[in-house]
């Protein structure tokens, strides 16, 4: 039984860490998307960083249990839809990454 308790504790710790990282990445992506939407920042490097952060959040989301993963992916889909308004290929890049990590059709 001690091995089972250790495995459960270890998995819970890893799961919590993954959830925390996924939420951190999500917060960064939504803040960046909101910032671009509000201010209209058109710096290419900024948009590239936004797309990378979005991909990191999707990568982290895929490590979560199904319930948490699905909720976070729904929130990231909202970020993706907001980003369609930016131009500069940002929406296309996010569409590509979203389909790649979620296997969903747009």
Protein Blocks (a to p, Z undefined) as FASTA:
>chain_A
ZZmmmmmmmmmmmmmmmmmmmmmmmmmmmmmmmmmmmnopabfklmmmmmmmmmmmmmmm
mmpcfklmmmmmmmmmmmmmmmmmngnolmmmmmmmmmmmnopaZZ
